[in-house]
Structure formats: structure tokens, C-alpha cells
């Protein structure tokens, strides 16, 4: 009876988006610290975007697709900002 009232251990929808944003922040900071990091950042953003899309389609959880587009939007804007700093 006790196990019926326990909440599931799956992350909530907002936690999935939040974790993806933290991962994006982590590798963007690393990319900014190295010379020519904009190319690494662009590659990692594309990899992260397609990874979220694949997970979303496989798991049939649309929050992963939403997270992919949030990563793409924030990642593109940070790439533009990094390019502006290099000029």
C-alpha cells in the first residue's frame, strides 16, 4: 500500500528543460574560454539539438522537442554574441 502513494522518480517537464539549459551553459562557457571555441560551440549546440529531438521522438515526450528548440534559440544567440566579441 505504501508504494501506491509514492511519486515517480522521473524528472518533471521543467526539470528536463532546466537540465538542458545548464548543460548548454556549461559547454558554452568552456567554448568561450578557448581560442576558436565558436566552432566547438556551434558543433555542440547542433549535437545537443539533434540529440534532444531524437530522445523526444523515441520517448514520445514533447518536452524534449521543446527543450531542443530552447537550446537552439539560446545557443544561436550565444553564437552570435561570441562572434560579435571576436570582431
PyMOL CGO cylinders between C-alpha atoms (Angstrom):
from pymol import cmd
from pymol.cgo import CYLINDER

trace = [
    CYLINDER, 0.00, 0.00, 0.00, 2.85, 2.36, 0.75, 0.3, 1, 1, 1, 1, 1, 1,
    CYLINDER, 2.85, 2.36, 0.75, 4.26, 2.12, -2.79, 0.3, 1, 1, 1, 1, 1, 1,
    CYLINDER, 4.26, 2.12, -2.79, 0.97, 3.30, -4.32, 0.3, 1, 1, 1, 1, 1, 1,
    CYLINDER, 0.97, 3.30, -4.32, 1.34, 6.80, -2.83, 0.3, 1, 1, 1, 1, 1, 1,
    CYLINDER, 1.34, 6.80, -2.83, 4.98, 7.36, -3.78, 0.3, 1, 1, 1, 1, 1, 1,
    CYLINDER, 4.98, 7.36, -3.78, 5.58, 9.82, -6.60, 0.3, 1, 1, 1, 1, 1, 1,
    CYLINDER, 5.58, 9.82, -6.60, 7.52, 8.60, -9.62, 0.3, 1, 1, 1, 1, 1, 1,
    CYLINDER, 7.52, 8.60, -9.62, 11.24, 9.28, -9.81, 0.3, 1, 1, 1, 1, 1, 1,
    CYLINDER, 11.24, 9.28, -9.81, 11.04, 10.69, -13.35, 0.3, 1, 1, 1, 1, 1, 1,
    CYLINDER, 11.04, 10.69, -13.35, 12.11, 14.32, -13.70, 0.3, 1, 1, 1, 1, 1, 1,
    CYLINDER, 12.11, 14.32, -13.70, 9.38, 16.87, -14.21, 0.3, 1, 1, 1, 1, 1, 1,
    CYLINDER, 9.38, 16.87, -14.21, 8.99, 18.65, -17.52, 0.3, 1, 1, 1, 1, 1, 1,
    CYLINDER, 8.99, 18.65, -17.52, 10.55, 21.88, -16.29, 0.3, 1, 1, 1, 1, 1, 1,
    CYLINDER, 10.55, 21.88, -16.29, 13.49, 19.93, -14.85, 0.3, 1, 1, 1, 1, 1, 1,
    CYLINDER, 13.49, 19.93, -14.85, 14.24, 18.43, -18.27, 0.3, 1, 1, 1, 1, 1, 1,
    CYLINDER, 14.24, 18.43, -18.27, 14.34, 21.88, -19.86, 0.3, 1, 1, 1, 1, 1, 1,
    CYLINDER, 14.34, 21.88, -19.86, 16.37, 23.25, -16.93, 0.3, 1, 1, 1, 1, 1, 1,
    CYLINDER, 16.37, 23.25, -16.93, 18.97, 20.49, -17.08, 0.3, 1, 1, 1, 1, 1, 1,
    CYLINDER, 18.97, 20.49, -17.08, 19.37, 21.03, -20.83, 0.3, 1, 1, 1, 1, 1, 1,
    CYLINDER, 19.37, 21.03, -20.83, 19.91, 24.76, -20.28, 0.3, 1, 1, 1, 1, 1, 1,
    CYLINDER, 19.91, 24.76, -20.28, 22.54, 24.06, -17.59, 0.3, 1, 1, 1, 1, 1, 1,
    CYLINDER, 22.54, 24.06, -17.59, 24.34, 21.66, -19.95, 0.3, 1, 1, 1, 1, 1, 1,
    CYLINDER, 24.34, 21.66, -19.95, 24.22, 24.33, -22.68, 0.3, 1, 1, 1, 1, 1, 1,
    CYLINDER, 24.22, 24.33, -22.68, 25.64, 26.91, -20.26, 0.3, 1, 1, 1, 1, 1, 1,
    CYLINDER, 25.64, 26.91, -20.26, 28.44, 24.54, -19.22, 0.3, 1, 1, 1, 1, 1, 1,
    CYLINDER, 28.44, 24.54, -19.22, 29.79, 23.82, -22.68, 0.3, 1, 1, 1, 1, 1, 1,
    CYLINDER, 29.79, 23.82, -22.68, 29.25, 27.39, -23.86, 0.3, 1, 1, 1, 1, 1, 1,
    CYLINDER, 29.25, 27.39, -23.86, 31.46, 28.65, -21.03, 0.3, 1, 1, 1, 1, 1, 1,
    CYLINDER, 31.46, 28.65, -21.03, 34.11, 26.09, -21.94, 0.3, 1, 1, 1, 1, 1, 1,
    CYLINDER, 34.11, 26.09, -21.94, 33.89, 27.09, -25.61, 0.3, 1, 1, 1, 1, 1, 1,
    CYLINDER, 33.89, 27.09, -25.61, 34.23, 30.77, -24.74, 0.3, 1, 1, 1, 1, 1, 1,
    CYLINDER, 34.23, 30.77, -24.74, 37.40, 30.08, -22.75, 0.3, 1, 1, 1, 1, 1, 1,
    CYLINDER, 37.40, 30.08, -22.75, 39.33, 28.52, -25.65, 0.3, 1, 1, 1, 1, 1, 1,
    CYLINDER, 39.33, 28.52, -25.65, 40.56, 30.06, -28.91, 0.3, 1, 1, 1, 1, 1, 1,
    CYLINDER, 40.56, 30.06, -28.91, 38.27, 29.28, -31.83, 0.3, 1, 1, 1, 1, 1, 1,
    CYLINDER, 38.27, 29.28, -31.83, 35.65, 27.99, -29.43, 0.3, 1, 1, 1, 1, 1, 1,
    CYLINDER, 35.65, 27.99, -29.43, 32.77, 29.28, -31.52, 0.3, 1, 1, 1, 1, 1, 1,
    CYLINDER, 32.77, 29.28, -31.52, 33.15, 26.31, -33.87, 0.3, 1, 1, 1, 1, 1, 1,
    CYLINDER, 33.15, 26.31, -33.87, 33.14, 23.89, -30.95, 0.3, 1, 1, 1, 1, 1, 1,
    CYLINDER, 33.14, 23.89, -30.95, 30.12, 25.65, -29.50, 0.3, 1, 1, 1, 1, 1, 1,
    CYLINDER, 30.12, 25.65, -29.50, 28.23, 25.50, -32.81, 0.3, 1, 1, 1, 1, 1, 1,
    CYLINDER, 28.23, 25.50, -32.81, 29.00, 21.79, -33.17, 0.3, 1, 1, 1, 1, 1, 1,
    CYLINDER, 29.00, 21.79, -33.17, 27.92, 21.01, -29.60, 0.3, 1, 1, 1, 1, 1, 1,
    CYLINDER, 27.92, 21.01, -29.60, 24.71, 23.02, -29.99, 0.3, 1, 1, 1, 1, 1, 1,
    CYLINDER, 24.71, 23.02, -29.99, 23.82, 21.11, -33.16, 0.3, 1, 1, 1, 1, 1, 1,
    CYLINDER, 23.82, 21.11, -33.16, 24.64, 17.78, -31.48, 0.3, 1, 1, 1, 1, 1, 1,
    CYLINDER, 24.64, 17.78, -31.48, 22.60, 18.76, -28.41, 0.3, 1, 1, 1, 1, 1, 1,
    CYLINDER, 22.60, 18.76, -28.41, 19.65, 19.90, -30.57, 0.3, 1, 1, 1, 1, 1, 1,
    CYLINDER, 19.65, 19.90, -30.57, 19.51, 16.69, -32.63, 0.3, 1, 1, 1, 1, 1, 1,
    CYLINDER, 19.51, 16.69, -32.63, 20.02, 14.57, -29.50, 0.3, 1, 1, 1, 1, 1, 1,
    CYLINDER, 20.02, 14.57, -29.50, 17.02, 16.19, -27.82, 0.3, 1, 1, 1, 1, 1, 1,
    CYLINDER, 17.02, 16.19, -27.82, 14.91, 15.72, -30.96, 0.3, 1, 1, 1, 1, 1, 1,
    CYLINDER, 14.91, 15.72, -30.96, 15.81, 12.02, -31.17, 0.3, 1, 1, 1, 1, 1, 1,
    CYLINDER, 15.81, 12.02, -31.17, 15.12, 11.45, -27.47, 0.3, 1, 1, 1, 1, 1, 1,
    CYLINDER, 15.12, 11.45, -27.47, 11.81, 13.31, -27.78, 0.3, 1, 1, 1, 1, 1, 1,
    CYLINDER, 11.81, 13.31, -27.78, 10.67, 11.21, -30.72, 0.3, 1, 1, 1, 1, 1, 1,
    CYLINDER, 10.67, 11.21, -30.72, 11.83, 7.94, -29.17, 0.3, 1, 1, 1, 1, 1, 1,
    CYLINDER, 11.83, 7.94, -29.17, 10.30, 8.63, -25.75, 0.3, 1, 1, 1, 1, 1, 1,
    CYLINDER, 10.30, 8.63, -25.75, 7.25, 10.40, -27.20, 0.3, 1, 1, 1, 1, 1, 1,
    CYLINDER, 7.25, 10.40, -27.20, 7.71, 13.22, -24.73, 0.3, 1, 1, 1, 1, 1, 1,
    CYLINDER, 7.71, 13.22, -24.73, 7.24, 16.59, -26.38, 0.3, 1, 1, 1, 1, 1, 1,
    CYLINDER, 7.24, 16.59, -26.38, 9.09, 18.38, -23.62, 0.3, 1, 1, 1, 1, 1, 1,
    CYLINDER, 9.09, 18.38, -23.62, 12.32, 17.08, -25.18, 0.3, 1, 1, 1, 1, 1, 1,
    CYLINDER, 12.32, 17.08, -25.18, 11.38, 18.66, -28.52, 0.3, 1, 1, 1, 1, 1, 1,
    CYLINDER, 11.38, 18.66, -28.52, 10.56, 21.91, -26.71, 0.3, 1, 1, 1, 1, 1, 1,
    CYLINDER, 10.56, 21.91, -26.71, 13.89, 21.66, -24.94, 0.3, 1, 1, 1, 1, 1, 1,
    CYLINDER, 13.89, 21.66, -24.94, 15.65, 21.15, -28.28, 0.3, 1, 1, 1, 1, 1, 1,
    CYLINDER, 15.65, 21.15, -28.28, 14.21, 24.38, -29.64, 0.3, 1, 1, 1, 1, 1, 1,
    CYLINDER, 14.21, 24.38, -29.64, 15.06, 26.27, -26.45, 0.3, 1, 1, 1, 1, 1, 1,
    CYLINDER, 15.06, 26.27, -26.45, 18.65, 25.02, -26.77, 0.3, 1, 1, 1, 1, 1, 1,
    CYLINDER, 18.65, 25.02, -26.77, 18.71, 26.04, -30.43, 0.3, 1, 1, 1, 1, 1, 1,
    CYLINDER, 18.71, 26.04, -30.43, 17.34, 29.52, -29.71, 0.3, 1, 1, 1, 1, 1, 1,
    CYLINDER, 17.34, 29.52, -29.71, 19.63, 30.25, -26.76, 0.3, 1, 1, 1, 1, 1, 1,
    CYLINDER, 19.63, 30.25, -26.76, 22.59, 28.56, -28.44, 0.3, 1, 1, 1, 1, 1, 1,
    CYLINDER, 22.59, 28.56, -28.44, 22.20, 30.54, -31.67, 0.3, 1, 1, 1, 1, 1, 1,
    CYLINDER, 22.20, 30.54, -31.67, 22.04, 33.82, -29.76, 0.3, 1, 1, 1, 1, 1, 1,
    CYLINDER, 22.04, 33.82, -29.76, 25.17, 32.94, -27.78, 0.3, 1, 1, 1, 1, 1, 1,
    CYLINDER, 25.17, 32.94, -27.78, 27.00, 32.04, -31.01, 0.3, 1, 1, 1, 1, 1, 1,
    CYLINDER, 27.00, 32.04, -31.01, 26.07, 35.44, -32.41, 0.3, 1, 1, 1, 1, 1, 1,
    CYLINDER, 26.07, 35.44, -32.41, 27.33, 37.08, -29.21, 0.3, 1, 1, 1, 1, 1, 1,
    CYLINDER, 27.33, 37.08, -29.21, 30.60, 35.12, -29.37, 0.3, 1, 1, 1, 1, 1, 1,
    CYLINDER, 30.60, 35.12, -29.37, 31.12, 36.17, -32.99, 0.3, 1, 1, 1, 1, 1, 1,
    CYLINDER, 31.12, 36.17, -32.99, 30.50, 39.80, -32.00, 0.3, 1, 1, 1, 1, 1, 1,
    CYLINDER, 30.50, 39.80, -32.00, 33.22, 39.60, -29.38, 0.3, 1, 1, 1, 1, 1, 1,
    CYLINDER, 33.22, 39.60, -29.38, 35.74, 38.19, -31.86, 0.3, 1, 1, 1, 1, 1, 1,
    CYLINDER, 35.74, 38.19, -31.86, 35.32, 41.06, -34.36, 0.3, 1, 1, 1, 1, 1, 1,
]
cmd.load_cgo(trace, "trace")
